[in-house]
Amino acid sequence: MNGNSQTRPARRKALLAAMAVAALAGQLLITAPAAQATGRDATPAAKDKDKNKKKNNGVVLHGLRAFSEDGTFTPPKGVKSVFAQAWGPGGGGGGGAGGSATAPIVGGRGAGGGGGGFVWCVIDIDPKHPKVTVDLGEGGEGGSGGPVGTSGTMGDDGTATTVTSYKDKEVLRAEGGEGGGGGFSTGAPGIPGAGGTGGECIRGGAVSRPGEDGNGFGGDVADGIIPPAFGHAVGGDGGLGGPPGAPGQPGEDGGEGYLVFFW
């Protein structure tokens, strides 16, 4: 017998050990197919999945909020800035003049108020004081119609739409339109109200557009990504002049401002 050869019991023991290793390896391949396919342990992938779940729990969903009246807005937790598009209110329409009492002259029509200005801003949110206050401003009141043989009165200007943050710090402003002039007793129409200027943002870099000037009708407004609700921010129509011997009609009020936040 060769001195380097194993005895039969030793060979049998080695064979049994090899079979045990092969069986264990087969079990691992059956229970861990992911590890077999990638050639590496699947445990790190599971850890990455758990880590992604934790990250997704902090994701902030997108949304929007429209304001057709004054109010406050608190962004969802985690939102650091929001877009805001705002319109100032419209100016009031001028009153129509009364018709002449002594001549066949129809009173002049009042002019329309200007549409509110439009501005688009990015507003930073203070995480400690996230609430902001929205003031849409008021549309200008329409002018009064003139008595017989008398000119109508001018409509009022619209006030501004504003957003203020902590401690009343103004961060957005969209100007209102001007009131339209009253019609003249001579039969001439009133002087149109100018559209509101676009406005400004405290952060800067605002996109702004002026409102449309009035004419006989109230001025319209610039379109945004989301248009304002019907009747908001437009200028009031001018009142019709009265026929001979009759008073003029009052001008219409300007529409209130409008604002939309989105994030």
C-alpha positions in Angstrom: 0.0 0.0 0.0 1.3 3.5 -0.9 2.2 5.6 2.1 0.4 8.6 0.7 -2.9 6.8 0.2 -5.8 7.2 2.6 -7.3 4.2 4.4 -10.8 3.2 3.5 -12.4 4.7 6.7 -10.6 8.0 6.0 -11.8 8.1 2.4 -15.4 7.3 3.6 -15.2 10.2 6.1 -14.0 12.6 3.5 -16.7 11.6 1.0 -19.4 12.1 3.7 -18.1 15.6 4.5 -18.1 16.5 0.8 -21.7 15.3 0.4 -22.8 17.4 3.4 -21.2 20.5 1.9 -23.0 19.9 -1.4 -26.3 19.5 0.3 -25.9 22.7 2.2 -25.0 24.6 -0.9 -28.0 23.2 -2.7 -30.2 24.4 0.1 -28.8 27.9 -0.1 -29.4 28.1 -3.8 -33.0 27.1 -3.3 -33.8 29.5 -0.5 -31.8 32.5 -1.9 -32.4 32.8 -5.6 -31.8 36.5 -5.6 -28.3 35.9 -4.3 -27.8 33.3 -6.9 -28.9 35.6 -9.8 -26.8 38.6 -8.7 -23.8 36.7 -7.4 -24.0 38.7 -4.1 -25.9 38.7 -0.9 -29.5 40.0 -1.1 -29.3 41.6 2.4 -27.9 45.0 1.2 -30.8 45.3 -1.3 -33.3 44.8 1.4 -31.6 47.5 3.5 -31.7 49.9 0.5 -35.4 49.1 0.1 -36.1 50.0 3.8 -34.0 53.2 3.4 -36.1 54.2 0.3 -39.3 53.6 2.3 -38.1 56.0 5.0 -37.2 58.6 2.4 -40.6 58.3 0.7 -42.3 58.9 3.9 -41.0 62.5 3.8 -42.1 63.2 0.2 -44.5 66.2 -0.1 -47.3 65.8 -2.7 -48.0 68.6 -5.1 -51.2 70.6 -4.8 -52.8 74.0 -5.3 -55.1 76.3 -3.4 -57.2 79.1 -4.9 -58.5 82.2 -3.0 -61.7 84.0 -4.1 -61.9 85.8 -0.8 -59.5 86.9 2.0 -58.0 84.1 4.1 -54.9 82.4 5.4 -52.8 79.6 4.0 -50.4 77.2 5.7 -48.4 75.0 3.3 -48.1 71.3 3.9 -45.2 70.3 6.2 -41.9 70.1 4.3 -42.8 72.7 1.6 -40.0 75.3 1.5 -41.4 77.5 -1.2 -44.6 78.0 -3.2 -45.5 79.6 -6.5 -48.2 82.2 -6.3 -50.1 83.9 -9.2 -52.2 86.9 -8.2 -54.5 89.5 -9.7 -55.3 92.9 -8.3 -59.0 93.9 -8.2 -60.5 95.9 -11.1 -61.4 99.6 -11.0 -65.0 100.7 -10.9 -66.7 102.0 -14.1 -67.6 105.6 -14.4 -71.2 106.8 -14.2 -73.0 107.9 -17.3 -74.0 111.5 -17.7 -77.6 112.7 -17.7 -79.2 113.8 -20.9 -79.7 117.4 -21.6 -82.9 119.0 -20.4 -83.0 121.7 -23.1 -81.5 120.0 -26.2 -81.6 116.6 -27.9 -78.3 115.5 -26.4 -77.8 112.0 -24.9 -75.4 112.0 -21.9 -72.0 110.6 -22.5 -71.3 107.1 -21.4 -69.0 106.4 -18.4 -65.7 104.8 -19.1 -64.8 101.3 -17.9 -62.4 100.7 -15.1 -59.0 99.1 -15.7 -58.5 95.4 -15.1 -56.3 94.3 -12.2 -52.6 93.7 -12.6 -51.1 90.2 -12.7 -48.0 89.0 -11.0 -46.4 85.5 -10.6 -44.0 85.0 -7.7 -42.0 82.4 -5.8 -42.6 82.8 -2.1 -40.2 81.3 0.5 -41.8 79.6 3.4 -40.4 80.1 6.9 -40.6 76.6 8.6 -41.1 78.2 12.0 -43.9 80.5 10.8 -45.3 79.0 7.6 -48.7 80.7 7.6 -49.3 83.5 5.2 -52.2 85.9 5.0 -54.0 86.7 1.7 -55.8 90.0 1.2 -57.4 90.1 -2.3 -58.3 93.8 -2.0 -61.6 95.3 -3.1 -62.8 96.2 -6.5 -63.4 99.8 -7.1 -67.0 101.1 -6.6 -68.8 102.2 -9.7 -69.4 105.9 -10.2 -72.8 107.5 -9.9 -74.9 108.4 -12.9 -75.3 112.1 -13.4 -78.7 113.8 -13.0 -80.3 115.4 -16.0 -77.8 117.7 -17.8 -75.0 116.7 -15.4 -71.8 114.6 -15.9 -71.4 111.3 -14.2 -68.9 110.7 -11.4 -65.6 108.7 -11.7 -65.4 105.1 -10.4 -63.0 104.3 -7.6 -59.7 102.6 -8.0 -59.3 98.9 -7.0 -57.0 98.3 -4.0 -54.1 95.9 -4.2 -54.0 92.2 -3.7 -51.3 91.3 -1.2 -49.7 88.3 0.6 -48.0 88.9 4.0 -45.9 86.5 6.0 -44.8 86.5 9.6 -45.0 89.9 11.4 -47.0 91.4 8.4 -44.0 91.3 6.0 -45.4 91.9 2.5 -44.0 89.3 0.1 -46.4 89.9 -2.9 -48.4 92.8 -4.3 -50.6 93.0 -7.4 -52.0 96.5 -8.1 -55.7 97.2 -8.7 -57.0 98.9 -11.8 -58.0 102.6 -12.0 -61.6 103.8 -11.9 -63.1 104.9 -15.2 -64.1 108.5 -15.7 -67.7 109.7 -15.7 -69.5 110.5 -18.9 -69.8 114.2 -19.8 -73.0 116.2 -20.1 -71.9 117.3 -23.6 -72.3 113.8 -24.8 -68.6 112.9 -24.7 -67.6 109.6 -23.1 -65.6 109.4 -19.9 -61.8 108.9 -19.8 -61.0 105.1 -19.5 -59.4 103.8 -16.4 -55.9 102.4 -16.8 -55.2 98.7 -16.0 -53.4 97.9 -12.8 -49.6 97.5 -12.9 -48.3 94.0 -12.7 -47.0 94.2 -9.1 -43.9 92.9 -7.4 -42.4 90.1 -5.3 -40.2 90.6 -2.3 -37.9 87.8 -3.6 -37.6 89.5 -7.0 -37.7 87.9 -10.4 -41.4 88.4 -10.7 -43.3 87.8 -13.9 -45.9 90.5 -14.2 -48.4 91.9 -16.7 -50.6 95.0 -16.5 -54.4 94.8 -16.6 -56.2 95.9 -19.7 -57.3 99.5 -19.9 -61.0 100.2 -19.7 -63.1 101.7 -22.6 -66.9 101.7 -22.6 -66.5 98.3 -21.0 -64.3 97.3 -18.1 -60.7 96.1 -18.8 -59.9 92.4 -18.9 -56.9 90.7 -17.1 -53.8 88.9 -18.1 -54.1 85.1 -18.2 -52.1 83.0 -15.8 -51.4 79.2 -15.8 -54.7 78.9 -13.9 -57.1 81.7 -15.0 -59.0 83.7 -12.4 -62.6 82.8 -11.5 -65.3 84.5 -13.6 -65.9 88.1 -12.7 -62.7 88.5 -10.6 -60.1 91.2 -11.2 -62.0 92.7 -14.2 -62.8 96.4 -14.5 -66.4 97.5 -14.1 -68.4 98.6 -17.1 -69.2 102.3 -17.5 -72.8 103.4 -17.1 -74.9 104.4 -20.1 -75.7 108.1 -20.6 -79.3 109.1 -20.1 -81.5 110.1 -23.1 -82.6 113.8 -23.2 -84.3 114.7 -20.0 -83.2 111.5 -18.1 -80.4 110.8 -15.7 -77.4 108.6 -16.5 -76.9 105.1 -15.2 -74.3 104.2 -12.5 -71.1 102.4 -13.4 -70.5 98.8 -12.3 -68.2 97.8 -9.5 -64.8 96.3 -10.3 -64.2 92.6 -9.6 -62.3 91.6 -6.5 -58.8 90.2 -6.8 -57.9 86.5 -7.1 -54.9 84.4 -6.1 -53.7 80.8 -6.6 -50.9 79.0 -4.7 -49.3 75.9 -6.2 -46.4 73.7 -5.1 
